[in-house]
């Protein structure tokens, strides 16, 4: 008597796809307005496209400040991950238009304030007026413009405030772990070995999305078996709302331009923060 082969269960649970909506689906879903779950808004900022890299990075400026990762891949605003360097503007623009795959490097990230003209354009979009928070001026002094070369990666970390990421050029993929799973399965740094808002896990996206190195990943971080991440790839014109406390790893699949918009928690939300966010 023959028996069918037993197929072993997958090492990791397949990621879930983040919920999406369009700017025409208004009012926005309650969980965005209540700021409890992530949400992708497809095409919300498409009227701003295309974005010219030459406008954002004037060639009249001979050099530009960029972050260079110590491992040539992983970027976090911490000297243990990346340090600032001055490179020629021509070198950076050339890296952003590199078409070879895989990208030969070096990988670089440029972070700066949002240009005034771009900020004004963002404020003219009808979508902005539908957000209940922030109220009138969505772009605050803490808003940032991020420009990255292909393959740049921000490791798994959480933010202590809510945020909206606006994708203006290229594609980015997010791999996210829900806030209620972070304490058990997030493997956060203790604030000494690394920043307390960052996970010790590396390669989360590769393991869950690409299936690369799953055995080694699970052997080192066994509790990750118990989590179900969410993934989404942002295209130009898309936006992603991320509530505070959600771990997220971000990969620039191509050269990328994004604007991040943080805003503060309410007094009630501050009182309801989980313990791991208090430090």
C-alpha positions as CSV (number, residue, x, y, z in Angstrom):
1,X,0.0,0.0,0.0
2,X,1.4,3.3,-1.0
3,X,1.3,6.4,1.2
4,X,1.2,10.0,0.2
5,X,4.3,12.0,1.1
6,X,3.9,14.2,4.1
7,X,4.6,17.8,3.4
8,X,6.1,19.5,6.4
9,X,4.5,22.8,7.6
10,X,6.2,26.0,6.6
11,X,8.8,27.2,9.1
12,X,7.2,30.7,9.2
13,X,3.7,31.8,8.8
14,X,3.0,33.5,5.4
15,X,2.7,37.3,5.9
16,X,-0.7,39.0,5.6
17,X,-1.2,41.8,3.1
18,X,-2.0,45.2,4.6
19,X,-5.5,46.6,4.0
20,X,-5.7,49.3,1.4
21,X,-8.1,52.0,0.3
22,X,-8.1,54.8,-2.3
23,X,-8.6,58.6,-1.7
24,X,-12.0,58.2,-3.2
25,X,-13.1,55.9,-0.4
26,X,-14.0,58.6,2.0
27,X,-14.5,59.0,4.9
28,X,-11.4,57.1,5.7
29,X,-11.7,53.8,7.5
30,X,-12.3,54.1,11.3
31,X,-9.1,52.2,12.1
32,X,-7.1,55.0,10.4
33,X,-8.9,57.8,12.1
34,X,-8.7,55.9,15.4
35,X,-5.0,55.2,14.7
36,X,-5.0,51.5,15.7
37,X,-4.0,49.6,12.5
38,X,-1.8,50.4,9.5
39,X,-3.5,51.3,6.3
40,X,-2.2,51.8,2.7
41,X,-3.9,54.7,0.7
42,X,-3.2,53.9,-2.9
43,X,-2.6,56.8,-5.2
44,X,-3.3,59.5,-2.6
45,X,-0.4,61.6,-3.8
46,X,-0.3,60.6,-7.5
47,X,-1.1,64.2,-8.5
48,X,2.4,65.2,-7.4
49,X,4.1,62.8,-9.8
50,X,6.5,62.6,-11.4
51,X,9.1,63.9,-8.9
52,X,12.3,65.1,-10.4
53,X,15.4,64.0,-8.5
54,X,17.3,67.0,-10.0
55,X,14.8,69.4,-8.3
56,X,15.1,67.7,-4.9
57,X,18.9,67.5,-5.2
58,X,20.1,70.7,-7.0
59,X,23.3,70.1,-8.9
60,X,24.4,73.6,-8.0
61,X,25.3,72.2,-4.6
62,X,28.7,70.4,-5.1
63,X,28.4,68.0,-2.1
64,X,25.6,66.4,-0.1
65,X,25.5,64.8,3.3
66,X,24.5,61.2,3.3
67,X,24.3,58.3,5.8
68,X,26.5,55.3,5.0
69,X,25.7,52.0,6.7
70,X,28.5,50.2,8.6
71,X,27.4,47.0,6.9
72,X,26.6,48.7,3.6
73,X,23.0,47.8,3.9
74,X,21.3,48.6,7.3
75,X,20.4,52.2,8.2
76,X,19.2,53.5,11.5
77,X,19.8,56.9,13.1
78,X,22.4,55.6,15.5
79,X,26.2,55.6,15.1
80,X,26.3,51.8,15.6
81,X,24.4,51.5,12.3
82,X,25.4,54.4,10.1
83,X,27.5,57.5,10.0
84,X,27.4,60.7,8.1
85,X,29.6,61.3,5.1
86,X,29.9,64.1,2.5
87,X,29.8,62.9,-1.1
88,X,29.7,64.7,-4.4
89,X,26.2,65.5,-5.6
90,X,27.1,64.0,-8.9
91,X,28.1,60.7,-7.2
92,X,24.8,60.5,-5.3
93,X,22.7,61.3,-8.3
94,X,24.6,58.7,-10.3
95,X,23.9,56.1,-7.6
96,X,20.2,56.9,-7.7
97,X,20.0,56.2,-11.4
98,X,22.0,53.0,-11.3
99,X,20.1,50.3,-13.2
100,X,22.3,47.2,-12.5
101,X,20.7,44.5,-10.3
102,X,21.8,43.7,-7.7
103,X,22.9,47.2,-7.0
104,X,26.7,47.3,-6.7
105,X,26.7,50.0,-4.0
106,X,27.7,51.7,-1.9
107,X,24.3,52.2,-0.4
108,X,23.4,55.7,0.8
109,X,20.6,57.5,2.5
110,X,20.0,61.3,2.4
111,X,17.7,62.9,5.0
112,X,16.7,66.5,5.0
113,X,13.8,68.9,5.6
114,X,10.9,68.9,3.1
115,X,11.4,71.5,0.4
116,X,8.9,74.4,0.7
117,X,7.5,73.9,-2.8
118,X,6.9,70.2,-2.2
119,X,5.3,70.9,1.2
120,X,2.9,73.4,-0.4
121,X,2.0,70.9,-3.2
122,X,1.2,68.2,-0.6
123,X,-1.1,70.6,1.3
124,X,-3.1,71.3,-1.8
125,X,-4.3,67.7,-2.2
126,X,-7.9,67.0,-1.1
127,X,-6.8,63.9,0.7
128,X,-5.0,65.9,3.3
129,X,-8.1,67.7,4.5
130,X,-9.7,64.3,5.3
131,X,-7.2,63.5,8.1
132,X,-8.5,64.2,11.5
133,X,-5.0,64.4,12.9
134,X,-2.8,66.2,12.4
135,X,-5.3,69.0,11.8
136,X,-4.4,71.9,9.6
137,X,-0.7,71.6,8.9
138,X,0.2,68.0,8.2
139,X,3.9,68.8,7.5
140,X,5.5,69.8,10.8
141,X,9.2,70.8,11.5
142,X,9.7,67.1,12.2
143,X,8.7,66.0,8.7
144,X,11.5,64.6,6.7
145,X,12.5,63.9,3.1
146,X,14.3,60.6,2.6
147,X,16.2,59.7,-0.5
148,X,17.9,56.3,-0.7
149,X,19.8,54.2,-3.2
150,X,18.5,50.7,-4.2
151,X,18.8,48.0,-1.5
152,X,19.0,50.3,1.4
153,X,17.3,48.8,4.5
154,X,16.0,50.3,7.7
155,X,16.0,47.4,10.2
156,X,13.0,46.3,12.3
157,X,12.1,49.1,14.7
158,X,9.1,50.9,16.1
159,X,8.3,54.6,16.4
160,X,7.0,56.3,19.5
161,X,4.6,58.4,17.5
162,X,2.1,57.8,14.7
163,X,3.4,58.4,11.1
164,X,2.4,58.7,7.5
165,X,4.9,57.8,4.9
166,X,4.3,59.3,1.4
167,X,6.1,57.4,-1.4
168,X,7.0,59.8,-4.2
169,X,9.6,57.9,-6.3
170,X,10.5,54.3,-6.6
171,X,9.2,51.4,-4.5
172,X,9.6,50.4,-0.9
173,X,8.5,47.2,0.9
174,X,7.4,47.2,4.5
175,X,7.4,44.1,6.7
176,X,5.5,44.8,9.9
177,X,4.9,43.1,13.3
178,X,1.8,44.2,15.3
179,X,2.3,46.1,18.5
180,X,0.7,43.4,20.7
181,X,3.2,40.9,19.5
182,X,6.3,43.0,20.0
183,X,7.0,42.3,23.6
184,X,7.1,38.5,23.1
185,X,8.3,38.1,19.5
186,X,10.1,41.4,18.8
187,X,13.4,40.7,20.5
188,X,14.0,44.4,21.3
189,X,17.4,45.7,22.2
190,X,17.9,46.6,25.9
191,X,19.1,50.2,25.2
192,X,22.7,49.2,25.9
193,X,23.5,46.7,23.1
194,X,21.4,48.8,20.7
195,X,18.6,51.4,20.7
196,X,15.6,50.2,22.7
197,X,13.2,51.0,19.9
198,X,15.0,48.6,17.5
199,X,14.8,44.8,17.2
200,X,17.9,42.6,17.4
201,X,16.5,40.6,14.5
202,X,17.9,41.2,11.1
203,X,16.7,39.8,7.8
204,X,13.0,39.7,8.8
205,X,11.9,40.7,5.3
206,X,14.2,38.2,3.6
207,X,13.0,35.3,5.9
208,X,9.2,36.0,5.7
209,X,8.9,37.4,2.2
210,X,11.8,35.9,0.3
211,X,12.1,32.7,2.2
212,X,15.9,33.3,2.5
213,X,17.7,31.8,5.5
214,X,14.5,30.7,7.3
215,X,16.2,27.8,9.2
216,X,18.9,30.0,10.6
217,X,16.5,32.8,11.3
218,X,14.1,30.7,13.3
219,X,16.9,28.9,15.1
220,X,18.3,32.2,16.4
221,X,14.9,33.8,17.0
222,X,12.5,30.9,17.9
223,X,9.6,33.0,19.2
224,X,9.2,34.6,15.7
225,X,7.3,31.5,14.7
226,X,4.4,32.8,16.8
227,X,4.0,36.1,14.9
228,X,2.2,36.8,11.7
229,X,3.7,39.9,10.0
230,X,2.1,42.2,7.5
231,X,3.7,43.2,4.3
232,X,3.1,45.8,1.6
233,X,5.0,47.3,-1.3
234,X,4.5,51.0,-1.9
235,X,4.5,52.4,-5.4
236,X,4.9,56.1,-6.3
237,X,1.9,58.1,-5.1
238,X,1.0,55.7,-2.3
239,X,0.9,56.5,1.4
240,X,1.2,54.3,4.5
241,X,-0.1,55.1,7.9
242,X,1.8,53.3,10.7
243,X,0.5,53.5,14.3
244,X,3.1,53.9,17.1
245,X,4.6,50.7,18.4
246,X,4.4,48.6,15.3
247,X,7.7,47.1,14.4
248,X,8.6,47.7,10.7
249,X,11.5,46.8,8.5
250,X,11.7,48.9,5.3
251,X,13.5,48.0,2.1
252,X,14.2,50.3,-0.8
253,X,13.6,48.0,-3.7
254,X,14.7,50.7,-6.1
255,X,16.1,54.2,-5.7
256,X,13.4,55.8,-3.5
257,X,12.1,59.2,-2.4
258,X,9.7,59.4,0.6
259,X,8.3,62.0,3.0
260,X,7.6,61.0,6.6
261,X,5.1,62.8,8.7
262,X,5.0,62.1,12.4
263,X,2.4,63.3,14.8
264,X,2.1,63.0,18.6
265,X,-0.1,60.7,20.6
266,X,-3.1,62.0,22.5
267,X,-3.1,62.0,26.3
268,X,-5.3,58.9,26.2
269,X,-3.0,57.1,23.9
270,X,0.0,58.0,26.1
271,X,-1.8,56.4,29.1
272,X,-2.5,53.3,27.1
273,X,1.1,52.7,25.8
274,X,2.5,49.2,26.4
275,X,5.4,49.0,28.9
276,X,8.0,48.5,26.2
277,X,7.3,51.9,24.8
278,X,7.8,53.8,28.1
279,X,11.6,53.9,27.7
